[in-house]
Amino acid sequence: MRRKSLWLRLRKILFCVLGLYIAIPFLIKLCPGIQAKLIFLNFVRVPYFIDLKKPQDQGLNHTYNYYLQPEEDVTIGVWHTVPAVWWKNAQGKDQMWYEDALASSHAIILYLHGNAGTRGGDHRVELYKVLSSLGYHVVTFDYRGWGDSVGTPSERGMTYDALHVFDWIKARSGDNPVYIWGHSLGTGVATNLVRRLCERETPPDALILESPFTNIREEAKSHPFSVIYRYFPGFDWFFLDPITSSGIKFANDENVKHISCPLLILHAEDDPVVPFQLGRKLYSIAAPARSFRDFKVQFVPFHSDLGYRHKYIYKSPELPRILRPQQDPGSRPDPSMWSEPV
């Protein structure tokens, strides 16, 4: 009797799980906004309980917190970290000092983070420290709807926020080089931004893509969360079409065909979130593109034994060597030539 009761209970649980498994695709199809939230994950704020107004609490004692307004009813929180050599000089300085510092003889990196978390995420903070130690200004921000930034997330809005910050930097940086660094979902924002900058003939000095994908549909299909549904009948119709209908494309593969500046792609072979082959595929599309005929295109893979996975490339001791000026006007990238894994 007890065995029969246990079997009935187990069968009920299995039917509930199966029903939920079948219901989820229909729910996502009927409510495409769910898929958009899963892509942005802006509601996941980690680490919790940090005050983004105080970057010094994260060990960034040479960082200032700004708020900019790209559009009416949109406010974005920005951090500006000066080169580490200015650590002592930066103590107690006001916003005007930090803004004036952008005109110094140090290159600037505009960092565009990925989904989930905030500009104060642990791995992001560690990267700022590394880049600062290498002599760069680092300017980063939370897109509308992330962190303490106000507004509703969208691909268009995220790109416009990035454009606004870029223009803000250029208005203060004089002739200093400005590089754009995008990570994960931020690579989609980065290529959107740089394509637009190139079309208006104000390209950045280089574009750096860390753990990039080709486009959001291919990334969503390859993401580990999609494994249990990958062979579900109508997978594209249920899961991928709602992304497109929400106006989310992040078409890196199309954007790179319209970008005219040096390009550096960094990708770990053991990346479990954005498969390594997507970064390699993006490189194979960019390298022969006519828009890059006068610029260097480089792909740097990181061996799986290093364990850098999706967000730990900042740990590489090779970064100072890798982050050399990307432009080499006399060379034409050969897509058949691959960098050896670091």
PyMOL commands that set and color helices and strands:
alter all, ss='L'
color gray80, all
select helices_A, chain A and resi 2-30+32-40+55-58+84-90+95-101+122-133+155-173+185-199+216-222+224-229+235-245+252-258+276-286+290-292+304-306+313-315+319-322
alter helices_A, ss='H'
color red, helices_A
select strands_A, chain A and resi 63-71+74-81+108-112+137-141+178-183+206-210+263-268+297-302
alter strands_A, ss='S'
color yellow, strands_A
deselect
rebuild
show_as cartoon
